[in-house]
């Protein structure tokens, strides 16, 4: 039979460890002041809700439910274990809950230092609102004036329904050709319509504005071994939209194409006008008429120059020997 335990034994094995844990545990005293919209003290209830996770702490497991306290003359104070909490005002339901993060401390902390993140107000009707390059910038100004570009980058302004966007791109205006073929490209009659460009061209969304111009100049030749006068088609596309297309019968010989695509207005329903002049040294030229369509210029647009030739002998083709695409 074991002898009875002495009070000193219980103190050493149970009470003393609990006391040591309580000395090691840290809890912050969170204080604050609530005001109404007239800057008067707001007496109401405020609830602090922990996360759904049970947390391991020096004193044991933090597993308690939310706590609701009342403010007095707008002021409150509550002791909280370190952790994340959602704070709400049950009697003011039209105000959203907000989050706080309490760090490990035994000190007193104002709740304004725990907001994650803090929400402040910027006057929304200030139409002369300006930006600073740095926090210490003594001369705030317009965003356009604060941004400088270098190298091949171009800074342009895009206006859509009165709203102005600042666009920085590697494109127009004045940055040289948008694309130059480095190799001969052939569109065979057996392959249907194919691109005459040796690489893709993407025009960044918003970089085309009213009066922007795409110019294309190309040289090549037609091959018509059966002398069947097959129809050849040339097409220009912006994204999925055809902006200009011409079809005419051809015969073997050289051709020279000049095309002009003009942005009449930009935006979600931008107006585009396109025309091409294609001359053949062995037949009549293609039509020169101007075609119009609508294109959303606010999105990235893949530009393509395409051709097809009617298949008679499986050997007809359109050869593009040189092409240059510019934007201004």
C-alpha positions in Angstrom: 0.0 0.0 0.0 1.4 3.4 -1.1 1.7 6.0 1.6 -0.5 9.1 1.2 0.9 12.0 -0.8 2.0 15.1 1.1 0.6 18.6 0.3 4.2 19.6 -0.8 4.1 16.8 -3.3 0.8 18.1 -4.9 2.2 21.7 -4.9 5.4 20.6 -6.6 3.7 18.4 -9.2 0.5 20.3 -10.0 0.3 23.8 -8.6 3.9 24.9 -9.3 3.9 24.0 -13.0 0.6 25.8 -13.5 2.0 28.9 -11.8 5.1 28.8 -14.0 3.0 28.5 -17.1 0.9 31.5 -16.1 4.0 33.5 -15.6 5.3 32.5 -19.0 2.0 33.1 -20.8 1.7 36.4 -22.6 -1.5 38.3 -23.3 -2.0 41.8 -24.7 -4.3 44.4 -23.2 -6.0 45.8 -26.3 -7.6 49.2 -25.8 -9.4 51.6 -28.1 -12.0 54.3 -28.5 -15.2 54.1 -30.6 -16.8 57.2 -32.1 -19.9 57.8 -34.2 -20.0 59.8 -37.5 -20.3 63.0 -35.5 -17.1 62.2 -33.5 -19.1 61.5 -30.3 -18.3 58.7 -28.0 -20.1 55.5 -29.2 -21.5 53.3 -26.4 -22.2 49.9 -27.9 -21.1 46.3 -27.8 -18.0 45.0 -29.6 -17.2 41.3 -30.3 -13.8 39.7 -30.7 -14.0 36.4 -32.6 -10.9 34.1 -32.9 -10.2 32.0 -35.9 -11.6 28.4 -36.2 -8.2 27.0 -35.3 -7.3 25.9 -31.8 -4.0 27.4 -31.0 -1.1 26.0 -28.9 0.0 28.6 -26.3 2.5 28.5 -23.4 -0.5 28.1 -21.0 -2.2 25.3 -22.9 -4.7 25.4 -25.8 -6.5 28.5 -26.8 -9.9 27.1 -27.7 -12.4 29.6 -26.4 -15.4 31.2 -28.2 -15.8 34.9 -29.1 -16.0 37.5 -26.4 -18.4 40.4 -26.4 -17.8 43.5 -24.2 -19.4 46.9 -23.8 -17.8 50.3 -24.3 -18.1 53.0 -21.7 -18.0 56.5 -23.0 -16.7 54.9 -26.2 -13.7 53.3 -24.5 -13.0 49.6 -24.1 -10.2 47.3 -22.9 -9.8 43.5 -23.3 -7.1 41.0 -22.7 -6.3 38.9 -25.7 -4.0 36.0 -26.4 -1.7 36.5 -29.5 -3.6 35.5 -32.7 -5.9 36.8 -35.4 -9.3 38.0 -34.6 -12.4 39.3 -36.4 -13.9 42.3 -34.7 -17.6 43.2 -35.2 -20.2 45.6 -33.8 -23.4 43.4 -33.3 -25.6 46.5 -32.7 -24.2 48.3 -35.8 -24.9 45.7 -38.5 -24.3 48.0 -41.5 -20.6 48.3 -40.5 -18.5 45.4 -41.8 -16.4 43.3 -39.4 -12.6 44.0 -39.5 -9.5 42.0 -38.8 -6.8 42.5 -36.2 -3.6 40.6 -35.5 -2.4 40.6 -31.9 1.3 39.9 -31.4 2.9 38.3 -28.3 3.3 40.9 -25.6 2.2 41.6 -22.0 1.9 45.3 -22.8 -1.0 47.6 -23.6 -1.7 48.1 -27.3 -4.1 50.5 -29.0 -6.3 48.6 -31.5 -5.4 51.1 -34.3 -2.0 49.5 -34.3 -3.4 46.0 -34.9 -5.7 46.5 -37.9 -4.8 44.1 -40.8 -5.0 46.0 -43.0 -5.9 49.5 -41.8 -8.6 51.3 -43.9 -8.3 55.0 -44.3 -10.3 57.4 -46.5 -9.2 59.3 -49.6 -11.4 62.1 -50.7 -13.0 60.8 -53.9 -14.3 64.0 -55.4 -10.9 65.7 -55.5 -10.5 66.0 -59.3 -7.0 67.5 -58.9 -5.8 64.6 -56.9 -2.1 64.1 -57.6 0.5 61.5 -56.9 4.0 61.5 -55.4 7.0 59.7 -56.8 8.1 58.9 -53.2 6.7 59.5 -49.8 9.1 62.4 -49.4 8.3 64.0 -52.8 7.7 67.7 -52.1 6.1 68.3 -55.5 3.2 65.9 -56.2 1.8 66.1 -59.7 -0.2 64.2 -62.3 0.7 60.5 -62.9 1.6 61.2 -66.6 4.2 63.7 -65.5 5.6 61.4 -62.8 6.3 58.5 -65.2 9.2 58.6 -67.6 9.9 55.9 -70.1 13.2 55.1 -71.9 14.5 52.8 -74.6 11.9 51.3 -76.9 9.0 52.0 -74.5 6.4 54.5 -75.5 4.0 56.4 -73.2 0.6 57.2 -74.7 -2.8 58.4 -73.4 -5.9 56.4 -74.2 -9.3 58.1 -73.8 -12.4 56.0 -73.6 -15.8 57.5 -72.7 -14.0 60.4 -71.1 -11.8 58.2 -68.9 -8.1 58.5 -69.6 -5.7 55.5 -69.3 -1.9 55.7 -69.4 -0.4 53.1 -71.7 3.3 52.1 -71.7 4.2 49.7 -74.5 6.9 48.5 -76.8 5.1 49.8 -79.8 4.0 53.0 -81.5 4.6 55.7 -82.2 8.1 56.4 -83.5 9.8 53.2 -82.3 10.7 51.8 -85.7 9.0 49.0 -87.6 6.6 46.8 -85.7 7.6 43.8 -87.8 10.0 42.9 -90.6 10.1 39.5 -92.2 13.5 37.9 -92.1 12.7 35.1 -94.4 10.6 34.3 -97.5 7.1 33.0 -96.7 5.0 31.0 -99.2 1.3 30.3 -99.1 0.5 27.2 -101.1 -2.9 26.5 -102.7 -3.0 23.1 -100.9 -2.8 24.8 -97.4 -5.7 27.2 -97.6 -5.3 30.7 -96.2 -2.1 31.1 -94.3 -0.1 34.0 -92.8 2.5 35.8 -94.8 4.3 36.9 -91.7 7.3 34.9 -90.3 6.4 35.7 -86.7 3.5 36.9 -84.6 2.6 40.5 -84.0 0.7 41.5 -80.8 -0.5 45.0 -80.3 -0.9 45.8 -76.6 -4.4 46.7 -75.5 -5.0 50.4 -75.4 -2.0 51.3 -77.5 -4.1 52.1 -80.5 -5.8 55.4 -80.2 -7.8 57.6 -82.6 -5.7 58.5 -85.6 -3.3 55.6 -85.0 -2.2 54.1 -88.4 -0.9 50.6 -89.4 1.1 50.6 -92.6 2.1 47.5 -94.5 4.3 47.3 -97.6 5.2 44.0 -99.2 6.7 42.5 -102.4 6.3 39.0 -103.8 5.1 37.0 -106.8 2.3 34.6 -107.9 2.9 31.1 -109.3 0.2 29.9 -111.8 1.8 26.8 -113.5 -1.5 25.7 -115.1 -2.3 29.2 -116.5 -5.8 28.8 -115.0 -6.0 32.4 -113.6 -6.9 31.2 -110.1 -8.3 33.7 -107.5 -5.9 35.0 -104.9 -7.1 36.5 -101.6 -5.2 38.9 -99.3 -6.6 39.6 -95.9 -5.6 41.8 -92.9 -6.9 40.9 -89.4 -6.9 42.5 -86.0 -7.6 39.8 -83.5 -10.5 37.7 -84.9 -11.8 40.6 -87.0 -11.1 41.0 -90.7 -10.4 44.7 -91.3 -9.6 44.5 -95.0 -9.9 41.7 -97.7 -9.6 41.6 -101.5 -9.9 38.8 -104.0 -9.0 38.7 -107.7 -7.8 36.4 -110.4 -4.1 36.3 -111.0 -1.4 34.9 -113.3 2.3 34.2 -112.8 4.1 37.5 -112.1 5.3 39.9 -109.4 3.1 41.9 -107.1 3.6 45.0 -104.8 1.1 45.7 -102.0 0.6 48.8 -99.9 -2.0 48.8 -97.2 -3.3 51.5 -94.8 -5.3 50.7 -91.6 -6.6 53.7 -89.7 -8.1 53.9 -86.3 -11.0 56.4 -86.5 -12.0 55.9 -82.9 -10.7 53.7 -80.1 -12.5 51.8 -77.3 -14.7 48.7 -76.8 -16.3 49.4 -80.2 -13.4 51.1 -82.0 -14.0 52.1 -85.7 -11.3 50.9 -88.1 -10.9 51.7 -91.8 -8.7 49.6 -94.0 -7.6 49.6 -97.7 -4.9 47.9 -99.8 -3.5 48.6 -103.2 -2.0 45.5 -104.8 -0.4 45.9 -108.2 0.5 43.0 -110.6 3.1 43.4 -113.3 1.2 40.9 -115.5 -2.5 41.6 -114.8 -4.9 44.2 -113.6 -4.6 45.5 -110.0 -6.7 44.4 -107.1 -9.6 46.8 -106.0 -8.6 49.8 -103.9 -11.8 50.3 -102.0 -11.8 51.3 -98.3 -13.5 48.9 -95.9 -14.7 49.6 -92.3 -15.3 47.5 -89.3 -15.5 47.6 -85.5 -12.6 46.3 -83.2 -12.2 46.4 -79.4 -8.9 48.3 -79.1 -8.8 48.0 -75.3 -7.6 44.4 -75.5 -4.4 42.8 -76.9 -4.8 42.4 -80.6 -2.9 39.9 -82.8 -2.2 41.5 -86.2 -2.0 39.3 -89.2 -1.3 39.6 -93.0 -2.8 36.5 -94.7 -3.1 35.1 -98.2 -4.7 32.2 -100.1 -4.8 31.0 -103.7 -7.2 28.8 -105.5 -6.1 25.3 -106.0 -6.0 23.9 -109.6 -2.8 21.9 -110.0 -1.6 21.7 -106.3 1.3 24.0 -107.3 -0.2 27.5 -107.2 1.3 29.7 -104.5 1.7 33.2 -103.2 5.2 34.2 -102.3 5.9 37.1 -99.9 9.6 38.0 -100.4 9.6 41.2 -98.3 7.2 42.8 -95.8 7.4 45.6 -93.3 4.7 46.6 -90.8 4.8 49.9 -89.0 2.5 51.7 -86.6 2.3 55.5 -86.0 
